[in-house]
């Protein structure tokens, strides 16, 4: 992600503790020793938490989505 906006930064911050909670739940902190299934679950936890927080921020009405530039890209 290049130049994350305030919403994306907040969503990353919200996803981070979820990643830590998952790693604690499986008793591993060294990413090199994760099984493929554990790695994929970690990615799912992070992506889901990120998306959930971003949606929450945008749905709250406190923040509007960033304006789209020509061509439909932010």
C-alpha positions as CSV (number, residue, x, y, z in Angstrom):
1,X,0.0,0.0,0.0
2,X,1.5,3.3,-1.1
3,X,0.7,6.4,0.9
4,X,-2.2,5.0,3.1
5,X,-4.8,7.4,4.0
6,X,-6.1,8.0,7.6
7,X,-8.8,5.3,7.2
8,X,-6.3,2.7,6.0
9,X,-3.8,3.6,8.8
10,X,-6.6,3.2,11.4
11,X,-7.6,-0.1,9.9
12,X,-4.0,-1.4,10.0
13,X,-3.8,-0.4,13.6
14,X,-7.0,-2.3,14.4
15,X,-5.8,-5.4,12.5
16,X,-2.5,-5.6,14.3
17,X,-3.8,-6.7,17.8
18,X,-5.9,-9.3,16.1
19,X,-2.8,-10.8,14.5
20,X,-1.2,-10.9,17.9
21,X,-4.2,-12.5,19.5
22,X,-4.2,-15.2,16.8
23,X,-0.5,-15.9,17.2
24,X,-0.9,-16.1,21.0
25,X,-3.8,-18.5,20.6
26,X,-1.6,-21.0,18.7
27,X,1.4,-20.4,20.9
28,X,3.7,-19.3,18.1
29,X,5.4,-15.9,17.5
30,X,8.0,-17.0,15.0
31,X,6.4,-16.6,11.6
32,X,9.0,-18.9,10.1
33,X,7.6,-21.9,12.0
34,X,4.0,-21.4,11.0
35,X,2.4,-24.2,9.0
36,X,0.8,-23.3,5.7
37,X,-2.6,-23.5,7.3
38,X,-1.5,-21.3,10.2
39,X,0.0,-18.7,7.8
40,X,-3.2,-18.6,5.7
41,X,-5.3,-18.2,8.9
42,X,-3.1,-15.4,10.0
43,X,-3.5,-13.6,6.7
44,X,-7.3,-14.2,6.9
45,X,-7.4,-12.7,10.4
46,X,-5.4,-9.6,9.4
47,X,-7.3,-9.0,6.1
48,X,-10.7,-9.6,7.8
49,X,-9.9,-7.3,10.7
50,X,-8.6,-4.6,8.3
51,X,-11.7,-4.8,6.1
52,X,-14.0,-4.8,9.1
53,X,-12.5,-1.7,10.6
54,X,-12.3,0.1,7.3
55,X,-16.0,-0.6,6.7
56,X,-16.9,0.4,10.3
57,X,-15.1,3.7,9.8
58,X,-16.7,4.4,6.5
59,X,-20.2,3.3,7.7
60,X,-20.0,5.4,10.8
61,X,-20.6,8.6,8.9
62,X,-17.7,10.2,10.6
63,X,-15.5,9.7,7.5
64,X,-16.3,9.9,3.9
65,X,-14.5,7.7,1.4
66,X,-11.6,9.4,-0.3
67,X,-12.6,11.2,-3.5
68,X,-12.1,9.3,-6.7
69,X,-9.7,10.7,-9.3
70,X,-10.3,10.5,-13.0
71,X,-10.5,6.9,-14.1
72,X,-12.2,5.8,-10.8
73,X,-9.0,5.5,-8.7
74,X,-8.5,7.2,-5.4
